[in-house]
């Protein structure tokens, strides 16, 4: 049987979860959510947890006392390293067995591959920069393959 896992990715929500993100995560039947920091309001995490299990980290605008600076999300057989600012990475993702690095901070969505590791920033669904519309991202995990996609607000 060919199983597919859907991972929802958010960053820089700053206390807001727009309807297009909530509905998108729900409609896509995400099995896990990753929030790469600047959550803004702890009750937003509870809302995400009602959709799917959630791994999250603190961003520069969050109180560091409420959560971790980095985390590893285990989704199926995939290990994804999560941090807010990519410039603060403190591991070698390949040596650590990670298939992806999820980050935020810049409020600009990006998908890049380096040494077979996916580096993905979902952008910001509330305060986008760089002329981009509000966004979040998903990663479809199928046959040990990561298929990333940025989803923009219409």
DSSP file (Angstrom, degrees, kcal/mol; ACC not computed):
  #  RESIDUE AA STRUCTURE BP1 BP2  ACC     N-H-->O    O-->H-N    N-H-->O    O-->H-N    TCO  KAPPA ALPHA  PHI   PSI    X-CA   Y-CA   Z-CA
    1    1 A X              0   0    0      0, 0.0     2,-0.8     0, 0.0     0, 0.0   0.000 360.0 360.0 360.0 141.8    0.0    0.0    0.0
    2    2 A X        -     0   0    0    140,-0.0     2,-0.3   141,-0.0   140,-0.0  -0.836 360.0-165.7 -99.2 101.9    1.2    3.5   -0.9
    3    3 A X        -     0   0    0     -2,-0.8   140,-0.7     2,-0.0     2,-0.4  -0.694   3.5-161.0 -93.7 144.0    0.8    5.8    2.1
    4    4 A X  E     -A  142   0A   0     -2,-0.3     2,-0.4   138,-0.1   138,-0.2  -0.983   0.7-162.6-122.9 130.4    1.0    9.5    1.9
    5    5 A X  E     -A  141   0A   0    136,-2.2   136,-3.1    -2,-0.4     2,-0.5  -0.915   6.7-152.6-110.1 140.6    1.6   11.8    4.8
    6    6 A X  E     -A  140   0A   0     -2,-0.4    25,-3.2    23,-0.3    26,-1.1  -0.963   7.5-166.2-115.3 125.3    0.9   15.6    4.7
    7    7 A X  E     -Ab 139  32A   0    132,-2.5   132,-2.2    -2,-0.5     2,-0.4  -0.945   9.9-148.0-111.1 125.7    2.8   18.0    6.8
    8    8 A X  E     -Ab 138  33A   0     24,-2.9    26,-3.0    -2,-0.5     2,-0.4  -0.768  13.1-158.7 -91.9 138.5    1.6   21.5    7.3
    9    9 A X  E     +Ab 137  34A   0    128,-3.2   128,-2.2    -2,-0.4     2,-0.3  -0.968  15.6 167.6-124.0 131.0    4.2   24.2    7.8
   10   10 A X  E     + b   0  35A   0     24,-2.8    26,-3.2    -2,-0.4     2,-0.3  -0.933   3.7 169.9-134.2 157.8    3.7   27.7    9.3
   11   11 A X        +     0   0    0     -2,-0.3   114,-0.6   112,-0.3    27,-0.2  -0.959  59.5  20.6-159.7 155.3    5.9   30.5   10.6
   12   12 A X        +     0   0    0     25,-2.9   114,-0.5    -2,-0.3   115,-0.5   0.892  61.1 149.3  54.7  49.8    5.6   34.0   11.7
   13   13 A X    >   -     0   0    0     25,-0.7     3,-1.7    24,-0.3    26,-0.2   0.740  36.4-157.5 -82.1 -25.2    1.9   33.9   12.5
   14   14 A X  T 3  S-     0   0    0     24,-2.9    26,-0.3     1,-0.3    25,-0.2   0.866  72.4 -43.5  49.3  43.9    2.4   36.6   15.3
   15   15 A X  T 3  S+     0   0    0     24,-3.4     2,-0.4    23,-0.2    -1,-0.3   0.450 118.3 104.1  89.2   1.1   -0.8   35.5   17.1
   16   16 A X    <   -     0   0    0     -3,-1.7     2,-0.5    23,-0.2    -1,-0.2  -0.943  43.4-173.1-122.5 137.8   -3.1   35.1   14.1
   17   17 A X        -     0   0    0     -2,-0.4     5,-0.1    -3,-0.1   109,-0.0  -0.845  25.8-146.1-124.3  93.7   -4.3   32.0   12.2
   18   18 A X    >>  -     0   0    0     -2,-0.5     4,-2.2     1,-0.1     3,-0.8  -0.168  20.8-115.5 -59.6 153.1   -6.2   33.3    9.1
   19   19 A X  H 3> S+     0   0    0      1,-0.2     4,-3.1     2,-0.2     5,-0.3   0.859 114.0  59.6 -57.4 -39.4   -9.2   31.3    7.9
   20   20 A X  H 3> S+     0   0    0      1,-0.2     4,-1.4     2,-0.2    -1,-0.2   0.828 109.3  44.5 -63.9 -29.4   -7.4   30.3    4.6
   21   21 A X  H <> S+     0   0    0     -3,-0.8     4,-2.9     2,-0.2     5,-0.3   0.939 114.5  47.0 -77.1 -49.1   -4.6   28.6    6.7
   22   22 A X  H  X S+     0   0    0     -4,-2.2     4,-2.1     1,-0.2    -2,-0.2   0.945 117.6  43.1 -55.9 -50.2   -7.0   26.8    9.1
   23   23 A X  H  X S+     0   0    0     -4,-3.1     4,-3.3     1,-0.2     5,-0.2   0.885 113.2  52.9 -65.7 -38.3   -9.2   25.6    6.3
   24   24 A X  H  X S+     0   0    0     -4,-1.4     4,-2.2    -5,-0.3    -2,-0.2   0.928 110.2  46.5 -62.8 -45.7   -6.2   24.7    4.1
   25   25 A X  H  <>S+     0   0    0     -4,-2.9     5,-1.9     2,-0.2     4,-0.2   0.898 117.3  44.8 -63.0 -40.2   -4.6   22.6    6.8
   26   26 A X  H ><5S+     0   0    0     -4,-2.1     3,-1.3    -5,-0.3    -2,-0.2   0.938 113.8  47.7 -69.1 -48.1   -8.0   20.9    7.5
   27   27 A X  H 3<5S+     0   0    0     -4,-3.3    -2,-0.2     1,-0.3    -1,-0.2   0.839 110.1  52.9 -64.4 -33.6   -8.9   20.3    3.9
   28   28 A X  T 3<5S-     0   0    0     -4,-2.2    -1,-0.3    -5,-0.2    -2,-0.2   0.501 105.8-130.6 -80.6  -3.0   -5.5   18.9    3.1
   29   29 A X  T < 5 -     0   0    0     -3,-1.3   -23,-0.3    -4,-0.2    -3,-0.2   0.916  29.8-161.1  55.0  48.6   -5.9   16.4    6.0
   30   30 A X      < -     0   0    0     -5,-1.9   -23,-0.2     1,-0.1    -1,-0.1  -0.327  15.3-159.5 -61.2 142.1   -2.4   17.2    7.4
   31   31 A X  S    S+     0   0    0    -25,-3.2    22,-0.5     1,-0.3     2,-0.3   0.550  76.1  16.7 -98.5 -11.7   -1.1   14.5    9.7
   32   32 A X  E     -b    7   0A   0    -26,-1.1   -24,-2.9    20,-0.2     2,-0.4  -0.975  65.7-149.0-157.5 147.4    1.4   16.8   11.5
   33   33 A X  E     -bc   8  54A   0     20,-2.7    22,-2.7    -2,-0.3     2,-0.5  -0.969   6.7-163.8-121.2 138.2    1.9   20.6   11.7
   34   34 A X  E     -bc   9  55A   0    -26,-3.0   -24,-2.8    -2,-0.4     2,-0.5  -0.989   1.0-166.5-120.3 127.2    5.3   22.3   12.1
   35   35 A X  E     -bc  10  56A   0     20,-2.6    22,-1.4    -2,-0.5   -24,-0.2  -0.965   7.4-158.4-114.8 118.4    5.4   26.0   13.3
   36   36 A X        -     0   0    0    -26,-3.2    68,-0.3    -2,-0.5    69,-0.1  -0.098  52.7 -77.8 -93.3  36.0    8.8   27.5   12.8
   37   37 A X  S    S+     0   0    0     20,-0.3   -25,-2.9    -2,-0.2   -24,-0.3   0.006  96.3  85.8  98.2 166.3    8.5   30.3   15.4
   38   38 A X        +     0   0    0    -26,-0.2   -24,-2.9   -27,-0.2   -25,-0.7   0.933  47.8 161.7  59.3  52.8    7.0   33.7   16.1
   39   39 A X        -     0   0    0     18,-0.2   -24,-3.4   -26,-0.2     2,-0.8   0.937  23.0-165.4 -63.0 -49.9    3.8   32.0   17.2
   40   40 A X        +     0   0    0    -26,-0.3     2,-0.4   -25,-0.1    -1,-0.1  -0.364  63.5  41.9  95.1 -54.6    2.7   35.1   19.1
   41   41 A X    >>  -     0   0    0     -2,-0.8     3,-1.8     1,-0.1     4,-0.6  -0.991  68.1-144.4-131.3 124.5   -0.1   33.7   21.2
   42   42 A X  H >> S+     0   0    0     -2,-0.4     4,-1.0     1,-0.3     3,-0.9   0.810 100.0  65.2 -57.1 -30.2    0.1   30.3   23.1
   43   43 A X  H 3> S+     0   0    0      1,-0.3     4,-1.7     2,-0.2    -1,-0.3   0.740  90.4  66.6 -67.3 -19.3   -3.6   29.7   22.4
   44   44 A X  H <> S+     0   0    0     -3,-1.8     4,-2.2     1,-0.2    -1,-0.3   0.868  96.5  54.9 -64.4 -35.9   -2.8   29.5   18.7
   45   45 A X  H <X S+     0   0    0     -3,-0.9     4,-2.6    -4,-0.6    -1,-0.2   0.891 105.0  52.2 -64.1 -39.4   -0.8   26.4   19.4
   46   46 A X  H  X S+     0   0    0     -4,-1.0     4,-1.3     2,-0.2    -1,-0.2   0.886 108.5  51.4 -63.6 -37.7   -3.9   24.8   21.0
   47   47 A X  H  X S+     0   0    0     -4,-1.7     4,-0.6     1,-0.2     3,-0.2   0.911 111.1  47.3 -64.9 -41.8   -5.9   25.7   17.9
   48   48 A X  H >X S+     0   0    0     -4,-2.2     4,-2.3     1,-0.2     3,-1.3   0.903 106.8  57.4 -64.8 -40.7   -3.2   24.0   15.7
   49   49 A X  H 3< S+     0   0    0     -4,-2.6    -1,-0.2     1,-0.3    -2,-0.2   0.797  98.9  60.4 -62.0 -28.4   -3.2   20.9   18.0
   50   50 A X  H 3< S+     0   0    0     -4,-1.3    -1,-0.3    -3,-0.2    -2,-0.2   0.758 109.5  43.4 -70.0 -22.6   -6.9   20.5   17.4
   51   51 A X  H << S-     0   0    0     -3,-1.3     2,-0.3    -4,-0.6    -2,-0.2   0.902 134.0 -32.6 -84.9 -47.4   -6.1   20.1   13.7
   52   52 A X  S  < S-     0   0    0     -4,-2.3    -1,-0.4   -19,-0.0   -20,-0.2  -0.972  80.4 -65.6-165.9 159.0   -3.1   17.8   14.0
   53   53 A X        -     0   0    0    -22,-0.5   -20,-2.7    -2,-0.3     2,-0.4  -0.284  59.2-148.4 -52.4 140.1   -0.1   17.0   16.4
   54   54 A X  E     -c   33   0A   0    -22,-0.2     2,-0.4   -20,-0.0   -20,-0.2  -0.958  20.6-166.8-127.2 130.9    2.1   20.1   16.3
   55   55 A X  E     +c   34   0A   0    -22,-2.7   -20,-2.6    -2,-0.4     2,-0.3  -0.944  26.8 168.1-107.6 134.9    5.9   20.6   16.7
   56   56 A X  E     -c   35   0A   0     -2,-0.4    12,-0.3   -22,-0.2     2,-0.3  -0.961  22.6-158.4-146.9 161.5    6.9   24.2   17.2
   57   57 A X        -     0   0    0    -22,-1.4   -20,-0.3    -2,-0.3   -18,-0.2  -0.919  31.1 -99.7-134.4 161.9    9.8   26.4   18.2
   58   58 A X        -     0   0    0     10,-3.2    26,-0.4    -2,-0.3     2,-0.2  -0.543  33.3-154.2 -78.3 147.2   10.1   29.9   19.6
   59   59 A X    >   -     0   0    0     -2,-0.2     3,-1.4    25,-0.1   -22,-0.1  -0.548  38.9 -88.0-108.6-178.1   11.0   32.8   17.3
   60   60 A X  T 3  S+     0   0    0      1,-0.3     4,-0.1    -2,-0.2   -23,-0.0   0.702 128.5  50.0 -66.4 -19.0   12.7   36.1   18.1
   61   61 A X  T 3  S+     0   0    0      2,-0.1    -1,-0.3     3,-0.0     2,-0.2   0.448  98.5  83.8 -97.8  -2.0    9.3   37.7   19.0
   62   62 A X  S <  S-     0   0    0     -3,-1.4     2,-0.5     1,-0.0    -4,-0.1  -0.663  92.1-101.0 -96.1 155.2    8.3   34.8   21.3
   63   63 A X    >   -     0   0    0     -2,-0.2     3,-2.1     1,-0.2     4,-0.4  -0.662  25.5-145.2 -72.6 121.3    9.3   34.5   24.9
   64   64 A X  G >  S+     0   0    0     -2,-0.5     3,-0.6     1,-0.3    -1,-0.2   0.681  94.7  70.8 -62.7 -15.6   12.1   32.0   25.0
   65   65 A X  G 3  S+     0   0    0      1,-0.2    -1,-0.3     3,-0.0     3,-0.1   0.642  92.1  57.5 -76.2 -11.7   10.7   30.8   28.4
   66   66 A X  G <  S-     0   0    0     -3,-2.1     2,-0.3     1,-0.1    -1,-0.2   0.622 115.6  -7.6 -96.4 -10.7    7.7   29.2   26.7
   67   67 A X  S <  S-     0   0    0     -3,-0.6    -1,-0.1    -4,-0.4   -10,-0.1  -0.982  79.2 -63.0-170.2 179.2    9.3   26.8   24.3
   68   68 A X        -     0   0    0    -12,-0.3   -10,-3.2    -2,-0.3     3,-0.1  -0.304  25.4-139.0 -78.7 157.5   12.4   25.4   22.6
   69   69 A X  S    S+     0   0    0      1,-0.2    15,-0.6   -12,-0.2     2,-0.3   0.774  90.8   9.0 -80.4 -30.6   14.8   27.2   20.2
   70   70 A X  E     -E   83   0B   0     13,-0.1     2,-0.3   -14,-0.1    -1,-0.2  -0.959  68.5-179.8-145.5 162.1   15.0   24.2   18.0
   71   71 A X  E     -E   82   0B   0     11,-2.0    11,-3.0    -2,-0.3     2,-0.5  -0.976  25.1-126.2-156.2 163.7   13.2   20.8   17.7
   72   72 A X  E     -E   81   0B   0     -2,-0.3     2,-0.6     9,-0.2     9,-0.2  -0.986  20.2-154.9-118.0 123.0   13.0   17.6   15.6
   73   73 A X  E     -E   80   0B   0      7,-3.0     7,-2.6    -2,-0.5     2,-0.7  -0.868   4.6-157.8 -96.6 124.3    9.7   16.6   14.1
   74   74 A X  E     +E   79   0B   0     -2,-0.6     2,-0.5     5,-0.2     5,-0.2  -0.906  17.0 172.3-103.4 112.9    9.4   12.9   13.5
   75   75 A X  E >   -E   78   0B   0      3,-2.4     3,-2.3    -2,-0.7     2,-0.2  -0.947  65.5 -49.1-124.4 109.0    6.7   12.3   10.9
   76   76 A X  T 3  S-     0   0    0     -2,-0.5     0, 0.0     1,-0.3     0, 0.0  -0.510 122.2 -25.7  61.9-128.9    6.6    8.6    9.8
   77   77 A X  T 3  S+     0   0    0     -2,-0.2     2,-0.3    -3,-0.1    -1,-0.3   0.364 119.1 103.0 -92.8   4.0   10.2    7.7    9.0
   78   78 A X  E <   -E   75   0B   0     -3,-2.3    -3,-2.4    20,-0.0     2,-0.5  -0.698  54.6-158.8 -94.7 139.7   11.1   11.4    8.3
   79   79 A X  E     -E   74   0B   0     -2,-0.3    20,-2.8    18,-0.3    21,-1.0  -0.975  10.1-171.7-117.4 122.3   13.1   13.6   10.6
   80   80 A X  E     -Ef  73 100B   0     -7,-2.6    -7,-3.0    -2,-0.5     2,-0.4  -0.955  16.1-140.6-118.4 128.5   12.7   17.4   10.1
   81   81 A X  E     -Ef  72 101B   0     19,-2.8    21,-3.2    -2,-0.5     2,-0.4  -0.729  20.8-161.5 -87.8 133.8   14.8   19.9   12.0
   82   82 A X  E     +Ef  71 102B   0    -11,-3.0   -11,-2.0    -2,-0.4     2,-0.3  -0.964  23.2 142.9-123.3 129.3   12.9   23.0   13.0
   83   83 A X  E     -E   70   0B   0     19,-2.2    21,-0.3    -2,-0.4   -13,-0.1  -0.961  44.8-126.3-153.2 166.0   14.3   26.4   14.0
   84   84 A X  S    S+     0   0    0    -15,-0.6    20,-2.7   -26,-0.4     2,-0.6   0.969  94.2  36.3 -82.3 -57.3   13.2   30.0   13.5
   85   85 A X    >   -     0   0    0     18,-0.2     3,-2.4     1,-0.1    -1,-0.2  -0.873  67.3-151.7-104.4 117.2   16.3   31.7   12.0
   86   86 A X  G >  S+     0   0    0     -2,-0.6     3,-1.7    18,-0.4    -1,-0.1   0.795  94.9  66.7 -57.4 -29.5   18.3   29.6    9.5
   87   87 A X  G 3  S+     0   0    0      1,-0.3    -1,-0.3    -3,-0.1    -2,-0.0   0.650  94.8  59.5 -67.8 -12.5   21.4   31.5   10.4
   88   88 A X  G <  S+     0   0    0     -3,-2.4    -1,-0.3     2,-0.0    -2,-0.2   0.278  72.4 139.3 -95.6   9.4   21.2   30.0   13.9
   89   89 A X    <   -     0   0    0     -3,-1.7    -3,-0.0     1,-0.1    -6,-0.0  -0.318  27.8-177.9 -60.8 134.0   21.4   26.4   12.7
   90   90 A X        +     0   0    0      2,-0.0     2,-0.3     3,-0.0    -1,-0.1   0.137  54.9  60.7-123.0  17.5   23.7   24.5   15.1
   91   91 A X  S    S-     0   0    0      5,-0.0     2,-0.8     0, 0.0     3,-0.1  -0.914  79.8-115.4-136.3 164.6   23.8   21.0   13.5
   92   92 A X     >  -     0   0    0     -2,-0.3     4,-2.1     1,-0.2     6,-0.2  -0.915  31.3-156.1 -95.3 105.5   24.8   19.4   10.2
   93   93 A X  T  4>S+     0   0    0     -2,-0.8     5,-2.9     1,-0.2     4,-0.3   0.859  88.2  48.9 -57.1 -39.5   21.4   18.3    9.1
   94   94 A X  T >45S+     0   0    0      1,-0.2     3,-1.3     3,-0.2    -1,-0.2   0.933 112.5  46.8 -65.7 -46.0   22.7   15.5    6.8
   95   95 A X  T 345S+     0   0    0      1,-0.3    -1,-0.2     2,-0.1    -2,-0.2   0.811 111.0  54.2 -64.7 -29.6   25.0   14.0    9.5
   96   96 A X  T 3<5S-     0   0    0     -4,-2.1    -1,-0.3     2,-0.1    -2,-0.2   0.461 118.6-111.1 -85.4  -0.6   22.1   14.2   12.0
   97   97 A X  T < 5 +     0   0    0     -3,-1.3   -18,-0.3    -4,-0.3     2,-0.2   0.698  64.2 151.6  82.5  19.0   19.9   12.2    9.7
   98   98 A X      < -     0   0    0     -5,-2.9    -1,-0.3    -6,-0.2   -18,-0.2  -0.590  34.4-166.9 -83.9 145.1   17.5   15.0    8.8
   99   99 A X  S    S+     0   0    0    -20,-2.8    19,-2.2     1,-0.3     2,-0.3   0.588  74.8  17.1 -99.5 -16.7   15.7   15.1    5.5
  100  100 A X  E     -fg  80 118B   0    -21,-1.0   -19,-2.8    17,-0.2     2,-0.5  -0.994  56.9-145.3-153.5 155.6   14.6   18.7    5.9
  101  101 A X  E     -fg  81 119B   0     17,-3.1    19,-2.6    -2,-0.3     2,-0.5  -0.994  18.9-162.1-122.2 120.7   15.2   22.0    7.7
  102  102 A X  E     +fg  82 120B   0    -21,-3.2   -19,-2.2    -2,-0.5     2,-0.3  -0.909  22.7 157.9-105.7 126.3   12.1   24.0    8.3
  103  103 A X  E     + g   0 121B   0     17,-2.3    19,-0.6    -2,-0.5    20,-0.3  -0.886  17.7 176.2-142.6 170.8   12.7   27.7    9.2
  104  104 A X        +     0   0    0    -20,-2.7     2,-1.6   -21,-0.3   -18,-0.4  -0.197  37.5 110.4-138.6-129.1   11.0   31.1    9.2
  105  105 A X  S    S+     0   0    0    -68,-0.2   -20,-0.1     1,-0.2   -21,-0.1  -0.210  76.9  70.9  77.4 -43.1   12.0   34.6   10.3
  106  106 A X  S    S-     0   0    0     -2,-1.6    -1,-0.2     2,-0.2    18,-0.1   0.659  88.6-138.6 -81.6 -14.9   12.3   36.2    6.9
  107  107 A X  S    S+     0   0    0      1,-0.2    22,-2.0    16,-0.2    17,-0.6   0.675  70.1 111.0  62.9  19.1    8.5   36.2    6.1
  108  108 A X        -     0   0    0     15,-0.2    15,-0.5    20,-0.2    -1,-0.2  -0.988  69.1-126.2-124.3 124.8    9.4   35.2    2.6
  109  109 A X        +     0   0    0     -2,-0.4     2,-0.3    13,-0.3    13,-0.2  -0.388  36.6 165.8 -69.8 144.2    8.6   31.7    1.3
  110  110 A X  E     -H  121   0B   0     11,-2.3    11,-2.5    -2,-0.1     2,-0.4  -0.981  26.5-162.2-157.2 148.6   11.3   29.6   -0.2
  111  111 A X  E     +H  120   0B   0     -2,-0.3     2,-0.3     9,-0.2     9,-0.2  -0.986  25.2 162.7-130.1 119.7   12.1   26.0   -1.2
  112  112 A X  E     -H  119   0B   0      7,-2.6     7,-3.4    -2,-0.4     2,-0.4  -0.980  25.1-149.3-137.4 149.8   15.7   25.0   -1.7
  113  113 A X  E     +H  118   0B   0     -2,-0.3     2,-0.4     5,-0.2     5,-0.2  -0.970  17.7 172.5-118.0 134.8   17.6   21.8   -1.9
  114  114 A X  E >  S-H  117   0B   0      3,-2.3     3,-1.9    -2,-0.4    -2,-0.0  -0.956  73.2 -14.9-143.2 122.8   21.2   21.4   -0.7
  115  115 A X  T 3  S-     0   0    0     -2,-0.4     3,-0.1     1,-0.3    -1,-0.0   0.883 127.2 -55.6  51.4  42.8   23.0   18.1   -0.5
  116  116 A X  T 3  S+     0   0    0      1,-0.2     2,-0.5   -22,-0.0    -1,-0.3   0.575 113.2 121.3  68.1  12.0   19.7   16.2   -0.8
  117  117 A X  E <   - H   0 114B   0     -3,-1.9    -3,-2.3   -17,-0.0     2,-0.4  -0.909  60.7-133.0-105.6 132.5   18.3   18.2    2.3
  118  118 A X  E     -gH 100 113B   0    -19,-2.2   -17,-3.1    -2,-0.5     2,-0.5  -0.718  16.8-166.6 -83.0 128.8   15.2   20.3    1.8
  119  119 A X  E     +gH 101 112B   0     -7,-3.4    -7,-2.6    -2,-0.4     2,-0.4  -0.981  17.6 176.1-114.1 118.6   15.4   23.8    3.2
  120  120 A X  E     -gH 102 111B   0    -19,-2.6   -17,-2.3    -2,-0.5     2,-0.5  -0.984  24.0-173.5-135.4 133.0   11.9   25.3    3.4
  121  121 A X  E     -gH 103 110B   0    -11,-2.5   -11,-2.3    -2,-0.4   -17,-0.2  -0.990  13.3-157.4-118.3 118.9   10.5   28.6    4.7
  122  122 A X        -     0   0    0    -19,-0.6   -13,-0.3    -2,-0.5    29,-0.2   0.546  33.2-137.2 -75.1  -4.1    6.7   28.7    4.5
  123  123 A X        -     0   0    0    -15,-0.5     2,-0.4   -20,-0.3  -112,-0.3  -0.424  36.5 -56.8  78.6-161.8    6.6   32.5    4.6
  124  124 A X        -     0   0    0    -17,-0.6    11,-1.4     9,-0.2     4,-0.2  -0.974  29.9-158.4-122.6 134.1    4.1   34.4    6.7
  125  125 A X  S    S+     0   0    0   -114,-0.6     9,-0.2    -2,-0.4  -112,-0.1   0.487  96.4  26.6 -86.8  -2.6    0.4   34.0    6.5
  126  126 A X  S    S+     0   0    0   -114,-0.5     2,-0.2     9,-0.1  -113,-0.1   0.669 130.3  27.4-126.2 -35.6   -0.2   37.4    8.1
  127  127 A X  S    S+     0   0    0   -115,-0.5    -2,-0.1     6,-0.1     6,-0.1  -0.526  74.9 178.9-130.6  65.5    2.8   39.7    7.5
  128  128 A X        -     0   0    0     -4,-0.2     2,-0.3    -2,-0.2   -20,-0.2  -0.258   7.5-161.9 -68.5 157.0    4.4   38.6    4.2
  129  129 A X    >   +     0   0    0    -22,-2.0     3,-1.3     4,-0.1   -20,-0.2  -0.791  59.9  47.9-127.7 172.8    7.4   40.4    2.8
  130  130 A X  T 3  S-     0   0    0     -2,-0.3    -1,-0.1     1,-0.3     3,-0.1   0.712 124.0 -66.6  71.0  21.6    9.1   40.7   -0.6
  131  131 A X  T 3  S+     0   0    0      1,-0.3    -1,-0.3    -3,-0.1     2,-0.2   0.560  98.4 136.8  77.7   6.7    5.9   41.3   -2.5
  132  132 A X    <   -     0   0    0     -3,-1.3    -1,-0.3   -25,-0.1     3,-0.1  -0.590  54.5-121.0 -84.8 147.7    4.6   37.8   -1.8
  133  133 A X        -     0   0    0     -2,-0.2    -9,-0.2     1,-0.2    -4,-0.1  -0.374  52.0 -69.3 -73.5 166.4    1.0   37.2   -0.8
  134  134 A X  S    S+     0   0    0     -9,-0.2    19,-2.7    -6,-0.1     2,-0.3  -0.245  70.1 175.2 -53.6 145.8    0.3   35.5    2.6
  135  135 A X  E     - D   0 152A   0    -11,-1.4     2,-0.3    17,-0.2    17,-0.2  -0.975  31.2-176.0-152.7 161.6    1.4   31.9    2.6
  136  136 A X  E     - D   0 151A   0     15,-1.9    15,-3.3    -2,-0.3     2,-0.3  -0.835  25.6-134.9-141.5-178.7    1.9   28.6    4.4
  137  137 A X  E     -AD   9 150A   0   -128,-2.2  -128,-3.2    -2,-0.3     2,-0.3  -0.918   9.0-156.6-139.5 163.9    3.4   25.4    3.0
  138  138 A X  E     -AD   8 149A   0     11,-2.5    11,-2.3    -2,-0.3     2,-0.5  -0.977   6.3-153.2-135.9 152.7    2.9   21.6    2.9
  139  139 A X  E     -AD   7 148A   0   -132,-2.2  -132,-2.5    -2,-0.3     2,-0.6  -0.990  10.2-153.9-123.7 121.5    5.2   18.7    2.4
  140  140 A X  E     -AD   6 147A   0      7,-2.5     7,-2.4    -2,-0.5     2,-0.7  -0.848   8.2-156.3 -91.1 124.5    3.8   15.6    1.0
  141  141 A X  E     +AD   5 146A   0   -136,-3.1  -136,-2.2    -2,-0.6     2,-0.4  -0.911  25.6 160.1-104.0 114.1    5.8   12.5    2.1
  142  142 A X  E >   -AD   4 145A   0      3,-2.4     3,-1.6    -2,-0.7  -138,-0.1  -0.984  66.1 -12.5-141.1 124.3    5.3    9.7   -0.4
  143  143 A X  T 3  S-     0   0    0   -140,-0.7    -1,-0.1    -2,-0.4     3,-0.1   0.899 127.2 -55.7  52.7  45.4    7.5    6.7   -1.0
  144  144 A X  T 3  S+     0   0    0      1,-0.2     2,-0.4    -3,-0.0    -1,-0.3   0.661 114.2 123.2  62.0  17.9   10.2    8.3    1.2
  145  145 A X  E <   -D  142   0A   0     -3,-1.6    -3,-2.4     2,-0.0     2,-0.5  -0.904  56.8-140.4-109.8 137.8   10.1   11.3   -1.2
  146  146 A X  E     -D  141   0A   0     -2,-0.4     2,-0.5    -5,-0.2    -5,-0.2  -0.856  15.7-174.1 -97.2 127.9    9.5   14.9    0.0
  147  147 A X  E     -D  140   0A   0     -7,-2.4    -7,-2.5    -2,-0.5     2,-0.2  -0.877  12.9-165.3-122.6  96.4    7.3   16.9   -2.3
  148  148 A X  E     +D  139   0A   0     -2,-0.5     2,-0.3    -9,-0.2    -9,-0.2  -0.483   9.6 178.7 -86.0 152.8    7.1   20.5   -1.0
  149  149 A X  E     -D  138   0A   0    -11,-2.3   -11,-2.5    -2,-0.2     2,-0.4  -0.964  22.7-140.8-152.2 133.9    4.6   23.2   -2.0
  150  150 A X  E     -D  137   0A   0     -2,-0.3     2,-0.6   -13,-0.2   -13,-0.3  -0.816  19.4-153.4 -90.2 134.1    4.0   26.8   -1.0
  151  151 A X  E     -D  136   0A   0    -15,-3.3   -15,-1.9    -2,-0.4     2,-0.3  -0.948  10.3-160.8-113.9 118.9    0.3   27.7   -0.8
  152  152 A X  E     -D  135   0A   0     -2,-0.6   -17,-0.2   -17,-0.2     2,-0.2  -0.701  25.9-104.5 -99.6 148.2   -0.5   31.3   -1.3
  153  153 A X              0   0    0    -19,-2.7   -20,-0.1    -2,-0.3    -1,-0.1  -0.492 360.0 360.0 -66.5 136.8   -3.7   33.1   -0.3
  154  154 A X              0   0    0     -2,-0.2    -1,-0.2   -21,-0.1    -2,-0.0   0.498 360.0 360.0 -62.2 360.0   -6.0   33.7   -3.3
